[in-house]
Amino acid sequence: MNPFIDSFGRQHTYLRVSVTDACNMRCTYCDPSRTGRFANDRILSMEEILRIVRLFVTRHGITKMRVTGGEPMVRKDILALFQGIAELKASYPLSVGMTTNGTLLSDHLPSLRSLGLDALNISIDSLDRDRFRSITGMDALPQVLEAFRLAKGLEVPTVKANVVIMRGVNDHEIPAFVRYAAEHSLAVRFIEYMPFAQNTWDTGRFLDYRSMKRIAEAEGALIPMAYQPHSVSKDYRIAGTNGMVSFISSVSEHFCGGCNRLRLTADGRLRTCLFALPSMETDLRTLLRSGDGSNEAVADAVRNALRNKWEKHPDPEILAVTQSNVMRAIGG
Ligand code: SF4
């Protein structure tokens, strides 16, 4: 095995794959104006994605992957990806998760589960139907709640709720989410609002995790859980329940020291950081489609990218003016 290690000694064992920049929602913290989409001929085929996944898993020590979008379930051939991953899981240690908005999940979840889906993060930014619609642009709260029920019913090993908290928008719902987590023995992840292109991020709507935690603690004692290596979250059990809340402090308190993540965009750009600048991206699509798309050439390109990976992301004020990608083109 020839692991992917950056110049700070961080081994990269986790690949996040965005399979599309398309989405059926238009969340205010993502890309409400729905700016331009990738041209179809730029989108990697499932075979091209699987080629990269196979290479990274079989030769370079990737043991965890997450399928993201846009909304991954809008891709009609999504099951073909999971079929290929299932074949890999038969011979290699590999856990696979998916981040989805849950609106297109129910019909396919039994198949995804039988193909080895291990973890599911479903976005749900409000428990109030009208506010849900105003944040996402879609009246879909019932379908999303149904997706949680189905995932639990199908015993998906790990099911979590992703909640992006925006001050003055849904921060007053933190107590309701803590109660929901306690009542449904669910893990709710409160995510700091992050600056990306087109999402009009500003400090006025930003709420740091410490403030979120103070609000959550008004609902019940939070018992710290052991830190998991490379984890992006601070996890707590809600006292006396099987519910859990977590805080993802990407902006106010970075966790870059333990970063083990690589990202592949739907148009084949390798990103060494969630907030990577265009100069930090590597075009694997052209490499794959050019004459010299050998496994060695791809691996060399990744190693070269990791040589240039920064130690930690810049401060939020800089991020707010340097991000050129919309969130749905990165996959979070
Ligand atoms: S911000 Fe970038 S470097 Fe930091 S943990 Fe996230 S992906 Fe890694």
Residues whose N, C-alpha, C, O or C-beta is under 5 A from the ligand:
A	BS01	SF4	F255 C256 C259 R261 T272 C273 L274 F275 W310 E311 K312 H313
